[in-house]
Amino acid sequence: MSSRKNKLLALDSGTLADALLELSARYPDVDDYIDRLLASPEESVTRFKLKVAALHGMSDFIGYSDSHDFSSKLSEMLDELSKSSADPKTGLQLVASFIETDGTVFNCCDDSSGMIGEAYSGKAVELFAACAAKCKDKDFIEELILKLLDEDEYGVRGNLLESAGKILPKKNLRSMFEFYRRKSVNSKDSYSAGNASAALAVLARQMKDPELLIELRTSRGDGQVWPRDMEEIARLYYDCKDYSNALLWLQKIPEDQYVSYEFRKQIFKKLDMTEELETLCRKLFRGYRSKENLGELLEIIGKDKYEKVVADETAVIMSEKHFSSNNVAFLIEIGRTAEAAEYVIQRHEKIDGMDYYQLSSLLKPFKKAGFLLAATAIFRALLDSILERKNAKAYVHGAEYWTELNKIAPKITDWRTLPNHSDYAAALVAANKRKSAFWARVDEIYTLHG
């Protein structure tokens, strides 16, 4: 417990009450917070209704800089309602009344950050679902959701439909499905018809009805299921625990169509397809070498194969002509720092100093293990990149790299294929002698450290 809190607890209640009242008189937000603390459950409902009415009548513009505070106030409204005495049906109506303020609010604010929209599409929908779970009148919930979605002009109410599967029985979901089926046929414009078709797909997934989803996807003009829809169907079969049909649809997807590797792995595991799983894990590991992907592969082929896999993969990495900072990071991660250093030295001319974040993370392990020539190659690549791009904002880092290079150089006796420090330094000074801002940064470091 903090010392300030202890001191406040030591004060008598009268002193604290006076302080709060004084603050509430000066700051409206504090005044509202106190009222929220003191309100009875019934009063909380009344306060919520008044605030909803205020939102409907708002006219002052909320700029980007004020959007965070405004979104917090919207969230506080919903928090207060959640703790009120409203019965579930009334609670639903109140949340709906809040959601219906979205048009007025978005017309009066800059929600570039998306935080205000989140209050509607996130927090409000969560409260709606919580009230709906306790409400026994499911037909009422269905009608309310359809009404709100029909008036969704800003696209922030869609999560209501996504939540329907958790709060409505299949009978109501089927009723909603038929509503949108009629709408998709009878809509006079393509936009409304498209929205209705999207809603049908959502409801088919929520009813866990793959056949219905296939019917929807084949109801278009050409009668074919498009490649982009095949994974959607496969995933629905997977959710229904029909793994064989999930695999069948997965196999229909053209090779040039991206499918989540994780999804493929899940299906192969469920069907005990060890050979296919091993092939996929090897492909993943070869595509992105990491300790995590290595672990996934070893789970399939056996952890006793660790040394062989690591030795084989190290040999492959060392045979590759290009430079990959990820390869270096992987070799260090598996304890092959010497090989990582050799990899860097052999490819020092191919290092791209623009890869700042990955390269800079390699410096510490190389220096700690004493592989100073490899560290030098990376320092030089980073420094050269900064100076070539004349990136003045990064000169502070460049000066640090230059200082490190000067510090490391006397400890290196064999420069291999790298220019020695004297030659490198002379060339760098000659090429960058007019970059006074950079040399000023260097002087600052020398002045600071002596």
ZIWO-V467393 format. One record per residue. N is the residue number from 1. RES is the residue in three letters. SS is DSSP state (A for helix, B for strand, O for the rest). PHI is phi as a letter, one per 20 degrees, with the letter a starting at -180 (* if undefined). PSI is psi in whole degrees, -180 to 180 (NA if undefined). Layout:
((N:RES:SS:PHI:PSI) (N:RES:SS:PHI:PSI))
This chain:
((1:MET:O:*:133) (2:SER:O:f:156) (3:SER:A:f:-35) (4:ARG:A:f:-41) (5:LYS:A:f:-41) (6:ASN:A:g:-41) (7:LYS:A:f:-38) (8:LEU:A:f:-40) (9:LEU:A:f:-26) (10:ALA:A:f:-18) (11:LEU:O:f:152) (12:ASP:O:f:155) (13:SER:A:f:-33) (14:GLY:A:f:-41) (15:THR:A:f:-44) (16:LEU:A:f:-41) (17:ALA:A:f:-44) (18:ASP:A:f:-40) (19:ALA:A:f:-43) (20:LEU:A:f:-41) (21:LEU:A:f:-37) (22:GLU:A:f:-43) (23:LEU:A:f:-38) (24:SER:A:f:-31) (25:ALA:A:f:-25) (26:ARG:A:e:-28) (27:TYR:O:c:113) (28:PRO:A:g:-37) (29:ASP:A:f:-37) (30:VAL:A:f:-40) (31:ASP:A:g:-44) (32:ASP:A:f:-38) (33:TYR:A:f:-41) (34:ILE:A:f:-44) (35:ASP:A:g:-38) (36:ARG:A:f:-38) (37:LEU:A:f:-36) (38:LEU:A:e:-15) (39:ALA:O:f:139) (40:SER:O:f:165) (41:PRO:A:g:-39) (42:GLU:A:f:-41) (43:GLU:A:f:-31) (44:SER:A:f:-38) (45:VAL:A:f:-44) (46:THR:A:f:-44) (47:ARG:A:f:-41) (48:PHE:A:f:-45) (49:LYS:A:f:-40) (50:LEU:A:f:-38) (51:LYS:A:f:-36) (52:VAL:A:f:-43) (53:ALA:A:f:-38) (54:ALA:A:f:-37) (55:LEU:A:f:-41) (56:HIS:A:f:-30) (57:GLY:O:e:5) (58:MET:O:f:146) (59:SER:O:c:-22) (60:ASP:O:f:137) (61:PHE:O:f:135) (62:ILE:B:e:108) (63:GLY:O:f:171) (64:TYR:A:g:-42) (65:SER:A:f:-22) (66:ASP:A:d:-1) (67:SER:A:f:-34) (68:HIS:A:f:-47) (69:ASP:A:f:-40) (70:PHE:A:f:-41) (71:SER:A:f:-33) (72:SER:A:f:-39) (73:LYS:A:f:-37) (74:LEU:A:f:-42) (75:SER:A:f:-38) (76:GLU:A:f:-37) (77:MET:A:g:-49) (78:LEU:A:f:-36) (79:ASP:A:f:-43) (80:GLU:A:f:-40) (81:LEU:A:f:-38) (82:SER:A:f:-23) (83:LYS:O:d:9) (84:SER:O:e:-177) (85:SER:O:e:7) (86:ALA:O:f:134) (87:ASP:O:f:162) (88:PRO:A:g:-43) (89:LYS:A:f:-43) (90:THR:A:f:-40) (91:GLY:A:g:-42) (92:LEU:A:f:-44) (93:GLN:A:f:-38) (94:LEU:A:f:-42) (95:VAL:A:f:-40) (96:ALA:A:f:-39) (97:SER:A:f:-34) (98:PHE:A:f:-48) (99:ILE:A:g:-35) (100:GLU:O:f:-5) (101:THR:O:e:-3) (102:ASP:A:g:-38) (103:GLY:A:f:-49) (104:THR:A:f:-44) (105:VAL:A:f:-49) (106:PHE:A:f:-24) (107:ASN:O:f:-13) (108:CYS:O:c:21) (109:CYS:B:b:159) (110:ASP:O:d:102) (111:ASP:O:d:44) (112:SER:O:g:-30) (113:SER:O:f:-20) (114:GLY:O:n:1) (115:MET:A:f:-36) (116:ILE:A:f:-43) (117:GLY:A:g:-35) (118:GLU:A:f:-33) (119:ALA:A:f:-35) (120:TYR:A:e:-51) (121:SER:A:f:-20) (122:GLY:A:d:-75) (123:LYS:A:f:-44) (124:ALA:A:f:-41) (125:VAL:A:f:-38) (126:GLU:A:f:-43) (127:LEU:A:f:-39) (128:PHE:A:g:-47) (129:ALA:A:f:-38) (130:ALA:A:f:-43) (131:CYS:A:f:-41) (132:ALA:A:f:-35) (133:ALA:A:f:-25) (134:LYS:A:e:-9) (135:CYS:O:e:129) (136:LYS:O:e:-19) (137:ASP:O:e:84) (138:LYS:A:f:-30) (139:ASP:A:f:-38) (140:PHE:A:f:-43) (141:ILE:A:f:-45) (142:GLU:A:g:-49) (143:GLU:A:f:-40) (144:LEU:A:f:-43) (145:ILE:A:f:-46) (146:LEU:A:f:-39) (147:LYS:A:f:-47) (148:LEU:A:f:-41) (149:LEU:A:f:-34) (150:ASP:A:f:-24) (151:GLU:O:d:19) (152:ASP:O:e:95) (153:GLU:O:e:-16) (154:TYR:O:d:4) (155:GLY:O:m:24) (156:VAL:O:d:5) (157:ARG:O:d:0) (158:GLY:A:g:-30) (159:ASN:A:f:-18) (160:LEU:A:f:-42) (161:LEU:A:f:-39) (162:GLU:A:f:-30) (163:SER:A:e:-11) (164:ALA:A:g:-38) (165:GLY:A:f:-24) (166:LYS:A:e:-18) (167:ILE:A:c:-7) (168:LEU:O:c:144) (169:PRO:O:f:168) (170:LYS:A:f:-33) (171:LYS:A:g:-44) (172:ASN:A:f:-36) (173:LEU:A:f:-40) (174:ARG:A:f:-39) (175:SER:A:f:-42) (176:MET:A:f:-37) (177:PHE:A:f:-45) (178:GLU:A:f:-34) (179:PHE:A:f:-48) (180:TYR:A:f:-26) (181:ARG:A:f:-45) (182:ARG:A:f:-39) (183:LYS:A:f:-38) (184:SER:A:f:-31) (185:VAL:A:e:-40) (186:ASN:A:e:-9) (187:SER:O:f:139) (188:LYS:O:e:-13) (189:ASP:O:c:152) (190:SER:A:f:-29) (191:TYR:A:f:-49) (192:SER:A:f:-40) (193:ALA:A:f:-39) (194:GLY:A:f:-42) (195:ASN:A:f:-40) (196:ALA:A:f:-40) (197:SER:A:f:-40) (198:ALA:A:f:-39) (199:ALA:A:f:-37) (200:LEU:A:f:-42) (201:ALA:A:f:-41) (202:VAL:A:f:-45) (203:LEU:A:f:-36) (204:ALA:A:f:-41) (205:ARG:A:f:-40) (206:GLN:A:f:-30) (207:MET:O:e:-3) (208:LYS:O:l:54) (209:ASP:O:c:86) (210:PRO:A:f:-37) (211:GLU:A:f:-37) (212:LEU:A:f:-39) (213:LEU:A:f:-40) (214:ILE:A:f:-42) (215:GLU:A:g:-42) (216:LEU:A:f:-44) (217:ARG:A:f:-19) (218:THR:O:e:3) (219:SER:O:e:0) (220:ARG:O:f:175) (221:GLY:O:g:-44) (222:ASP:O:e:-7) (223:GLY:O:m:11) (224:GLN:O:d:150) (225:VAL:O:e:123) (226:TRP:O:f:150) (227:PRO:A:g:-38) (228:ARG:A:f:-20) (229:ASP:A:e:-14) (230:MET:A:f:-40) (231:GLU:A:f:-38) (232:GLU:A:g:-44) (233:ILE:A:f:-43) (234:ALA:A:g:-42) (235:ARG:A:f:-36) (236:LEU:A:f:-41) (237:TYR:A:f:-40) (238:TYR:A:f:-45) (239:ASP:A:f:-28) (240:CYS:O:e:5) (241:LYS:O:m:21) (242:ASP:O:e:78) (243:TYR:A:f:-29) (244:SER:A:f:-45) (245:ASN:A:f:-31) (246:ALA:A:f:-44) (247:LEU:A:f:-41) (248:LEU:A:g:-44) (249:TRP:A:f:-32) (250:LEU:A:f:-39) (251:GLN:A:f:-17) (252:LYS:A:f:-18) (253:ILE:O:f:129) (254:PRO:O:g:150) (255:GLU:O:f:-30) (256:ASP:O:e:0) (257:GLN:O:e:124) (258:TYR:O:f:134) (259:VAL:O:c:135) (260:SER:O:g:126) (261:TYR:A:f:-36) (262:GLU:A:f:-39) (263:PHE:A:f:-43) (264:ARG:A:g:-45) (265:LYS:A:f:-41) (266:GLN:A:f:-43) (267:ILE:A:f:-46) (268:PHE:A:g:-38) (269:LYS:A:f:-43) (270:LYS:A:f:-32) (271:LEU:O:e:10) (272:ASP:O:l:40) (273:MET:O:e:75) (274:THR:A:f:-43) (275:GLU:A:f:-46) (276:GLU:A:f:-37) (277:LEU:A:f:-42) (278:GLU:A:f:-44) (279:THR:A:g:-44) (280:LEU:A:f:-43) (281:CYS:A:f:-36) (282:ARG:A:f:-41) (283:LYS:A:f:-43) (284:LEU:A:f:-45) (285:PHE:A:f:-43) (286:ARG:A:f:-34) (287:GLY:A:f:-35) (288:TYR:O:b:100) (289:ARG:O:f:121) (290:SER:O:b:162) (291:LYS:A:f:-34) (292:GLU:A:f:-48) (293:ASN:A:f:-32) (294:LEU:A:f:-44) (295:GLY:A:f:-40) (296:GLU:A:f:-43) (297:LEU:A:f:-43) (298:LEU:A:f:-28) (299:GLU:A:f:-30) (300:ILE:A:e:-46) (301:ILE:A:e:-11) (302:GLY:O:o:131) (303:LYS:A:f:-17) (304:ASP:A:f:-11) (305:LYS:A:e:7) (306:TYR:A:g:-55) (307:GLU:A:f:-41) (308:LYS:A:f:-45) (309:VAL:A:f:-45) (310:VAL:A:f:-43) (311:ALA:A:f:-45) (312:ASP:A:f:-44) (313:GLU:A:f:-35) (314:THR:A:f:-41) (315:ALA:A:f:-40) (316:VAL:A:f:-46) (317:ILE:A:g:-45) (318:MET:A:f:-20) (319:SER:A:e:-15) (320:GLU:O:f:142) (321:LYS:O:e:-32) (322:HIS:O:f:170) (323:PHE:O:d:133) (324:SER:O:c:119) (325:SER:A:f:-27) (326:ASN:A:f:-37) (327:ASN:A:f:-42) (328:VAL:A:f:-47) (329:ALA:A:f:-40) (330:PHE:A:f:-46) (331:LEU:A:f:-41) (332:ILE:A:f:-41) (333:GLU:A:f:-35) (334:ILE:O:e:13) (335:GLY:O:n:16) (336:ARG:O:d:55) (337:THR:A:f:-36) (338:ALA:A:f:-44) (339:GLU:A:f:-38) (340:ALA:A:f:-42) (341:ALA:A:f:-43) (342:GLU:A:f:-39) (343:TYR:A:g:-45) (344:VAL:A:f:-47) (345:ILE:A:f:-43) (346:GLN:A:f:-25) (347:ARG:O:d:25) (348:HIS:A:g:-30) (349:GLU:A:f:-13) (350:LYS:A:d:1) (351:ILE:O:f:129) (352:ASP:O:e:109) (353:GLY:O:f:-10) (354:MET:O:f:-21) (355:ASP:O:e:61) (356:TYR:A:g:-51) (357:TYR:A:f:-44) (358:GLN:A:f:-45) (359:LEU:A:f:-44) (360:SER:A:f:-27) (361:SER:A:f:-15) (362:LEU:A:e:-17) (363:LEU:A:f:-46) (364:LYS:A:f:-50) (365:PRO:A:f:-35) (366:PHE:A:f:-45) (367:LYS:A:f:-41) (368:LYS:A:f:-37) (369:ALA:A:e:-3) (370:GLY:O:n:14) (371:PHE:O:e:75) (372:LEU:A:f:-27) (373:LEU:A:f:-40) (374:ALA:A:f:-42) (375:ALA:A:f:-40) (376:THR:A:f:-43) (377:ALA:A:g:-39) (378:ILE:A:f:-44) (379:PHE:A:g:-44) (380:ARG:A:f:-42) (381:ALA:A:f:-43) (382:LEU:A:f:-46) (383:LEU:A:f:-46) (384:ASP:A:g:-40) (385:SER:A:f:-43) (386:ILE:A:f:-45) (387:LEU:A:f:-39) (388:GLU:A:f:-36) (389:ARG:O:e:-3) (390:LYS:O:l:43) (391:ASN:O:e:87) (392:ALA:A:g:-33) (393:LYS:A:f:-26) (394:ALA:A:e:4) (395:TYR:A:f:-30) (396:VAL:A:f:-39) (397:HIS:A:f:-40) (398:GLY:A:g:-40) (399:ALA:A:f:-37) (400:GLU:A:f:-40) (401:TYR:A:f:-44) (402:TRP:A:g:-44) (403:THR:A:f:-43) (404:GLU:A:f:-41) (405:LEU:A:f:-42) (406:ASN:A:f:-32) (407:LYS:A:f:-37) (408:ILE:A:f:-36) (409:ALA:A:g:-46) (410:PRO:O:f:-18) (411:LYS:O:e:-6) (412:ILE:O:d:125) (413:THR:O:d:-27) (414:ASP:O:c:113) (415:TRP:O:e:0) (416:ARG:O:l:-124) (417:THR:O:e:2) (418:LEU:O:e:145) (419:PRO:O:g:142) (420:ASN:O:f:169) (421:HIS:A:f:-39) (422:SER:A:f:-46) (423:ASP:A:f:-44) (424:TYR:A:f:-45) (425:ALA:A:f:-42) (426:ALA:A:f:-44) (427:ALA:A:f:-40) (428:LEU:A:f:-44) (429:VAL:A:f:-43) (430:ALA:A:f:-40) (431:ALA:A:f:-21) (432:ASN:A:c:20) (433:LYS:O:f:-23) (434:ARG:O:e:-2) (435:LYS:O:e:76) (436:SER:A:f:-33) (437:ALA:A:f:-36) (438:PHE:A:f:-48) (439:TRP:A:f:-27) (440:ALA:A:f:-39) (441:ARG:A:f:-40) (442:VAL:A:f:-45) (443:ASP:A:f:-36) (444:GLU:A:f:-42) (445:ILE:A:f:-45) (446:TYR:A:f:-35) (447:THR:A:f:-40) (448:LEU:A:f:-41) (449:HIS:A:d:-6) (450:GLY:O:m:NA))
